[in-house]
Amino acid sequence: MSLTISLSAGSTSATTVHYATSNGTASSTSDYTAVSGTVTIPAYGTVAYVNVPVAGDSTLEGNETFKVTLSASTAGISLGRSVGTATIYNDD
């Protein structure tokens, strides 16, 4: 699953943001692989992507969610929303 991290406007310098996933109704031991790290949005850019591996299974279950928390941005950018929710849609 590819998640988009976006800025409302580009900056004249690169912007670095730390990210980490955490469980919601989805579990990092069976539904997705927990990830954390740093992503850089280049100068004058507005987006970067974070890939989160999702585990497929044949269990009939409802949609599940996990959270992505952003922190410690550089270049003087304030985080308008530091926590987002991702949904893993059931396809069984």
Secondary structure, 3 states (H helix, E strand, C coil): CEEEEECCCCCCCCEEEEEEEEECCCCCCCCECCCEEEEEECCCCCEEEEECCECCCCCCCCCEEEEEEEECCCCCCCCCCCEEEEEECCCC
